[in-house]
Amino acid sequence: MSSVSKWGNLAQYDWSVMSPEFIILGVATLLSLLDLFMNKKADRRILAWIGFLGIIVAGCFVVRNTGQNVVSILNDMYRVDGFANAFKLLFLSGVAFVFLISLTYIDESKNIRYSGEYYYLILTALLGAMLMASSSDLITLFVGLELLSISSYILVGTRKQHIHSNESAFKYVISGGIASAITLYGMSFIYGLTGSTNLYVIAERLSSVFYDGFDFLVYFSFFLMFVGFAFKISVVPYHMWAPDVYQGAPTPIAAFLSVVSKAAGFAIVLRVFLISFGSLVSFDMETGQQGSVLVNTLSVYIAIVAAASMIIGNTLAMRQVNIKRMMAYSGIAQAGYLLVPFATLTVLMFEQTMFYLVAYLFANMGAFAIIMLVNRDQKTEDLKSFAGLYHRAPWMAIAMTFFLLSLAGLPITAGFFGKFYIFMSAIVHSSYWLAGIMLATSVVSYYYYFGVIRQMYMRPGKTEAPLKVPASIGLVVLIALVGTVAAGIMPDPVMQYIHHKFPLQQMFQPGGQ
């Protein structure tokens, strides 16, 4: 094929569907060039505002793509559908919060010397997550996964003079490398069995492969890929990296890993397993009925992982005295709750998952913003740093209370209905034991969440001086608080919006060029 015809084939694609990714890539490149030519002593907060503006513009283009027909390019390796748009908006919102939190963190931090690379590495990580959401091929999916992962490894170690940061970055790289190897090993079996890396071709061929006597290899490939993906969502059996990494990472990056990176992991779990293994599950999106020899085995396996994550995460969180380690174990437990819809496979699985992720986005970003503020002021990450916060900054204490109540799943917060919808899916599926574990572990979580609340309201602090709240932190906390309460008071409109604007059925529809 001549070079002219190759360029002609590339030109026939509608590249405008990748406008959000191109914008993020362009802004990241611009920031790197500006950082290169700026004076070493120049104020680099302008880079943060340029990046923030790029995120807003990219979000506008994602909104423009919302509600449109499915579009696929590059031989169906990249798709724009309701599923991809929903996760991209979630990623962009999370990174926008991270940028606002980082403005104060970078300005006051003496450990992060190269703030320019900090900002554009967040954007490259975001770009990887967005590619993962739209990937319908194992190759592009893995490229996005590694772009997100490698950027995250560097971001965790940006506090170059901090021993805990160096240690956590090293652990993160080693654990991530092993997880990537396991994921690739599982993908190699899928490719060997089906002769393709395209998820839709795999779905067509995997059923016949399974019933032709290769069922063990299908199970084995699923197990390997799920273990690899478990690293991204920090669930059992690949969860122990999270506490050390959260503790050593800069607080805004810990927030990024807890929300954006975790959501990206769930995006690939949904995309890969619903499409590739969907033909074996025989799941009807209209009725919610399912049936195959494979479905019970996979559901039980995922349910066990979910239960173990809920139990281990909440139990170990009770023993933590470091607030960021406590949030890491809390994140492991939250990921366990999020896996329950994957085990039950109800018709509203996608809506339940997205609602929970939105609730988790608001609660976690707001909580980490306040954690960063308090830890910076008290120069410690211990839980005792929150002592007397209500007397120093009452609105911050009240907001933190709502965020913790949402994570605990108590009423009048988005987290309550997030857990309620998932709990009902377990009941409908007759997984009573899984629903029982959800209830029991949620009660256990009250102990450590209310431990922070007790410090804020019932323990005297070292000082009564008012806590200075920067405008960017106040904005993050305000938006997160409004989102947490609004989704807790009016959950049905949120669920309806997700259902109508981001229909999961589009994932199974053929894409047009």
Secondary structure, 3 states (H helix, E strand, C coil): CCHHHHHHHHHCCCHHHHHHHHHHHHHHHHHHHHHHHCCCCCCCHHHHHHHHHHHHHHHHHHHHHCCCCCEEECCCCEEECHHHHHHHHHHHHHHHHHHHHHHHHHHHCCCCCCHHHHHHHHHHHHHHHHHHHHECEHHHHHHHHHHHHHHHHHHHCCCCCCHHHHHHHHHHHHHHHHHHHHHHHHHHHHHHHHCCCEHHHHHHHHHHHHHHHHHHHHHHHHHHHHHHHHHHHCCCCCCCHHHHHHHHCCHHHHHHHHHHHHHHHHHHHHHHHHHHCHHHHCCCCCCCCCCCHHHHHHHHHHHHHHHHHHHHHHHHHCCCCEHHHHHHHHHHHHHHHHHHHHHHCCCCHHHHHHHHHHHHHHHHHHHHHHHHHHHHHHCCCEHHHHCCHHHHCHHHHHHHHHHHHHHHCCCCCHHHHHHHHHHHHHHHCCCHHHHHHHHHHHHHHHHHHHHHHHHHHHCCCCCCCCCCCCHHHHHHHHHHHHHHHHHHHCHHHHHHHHHHHCCHHHHHCCCEC
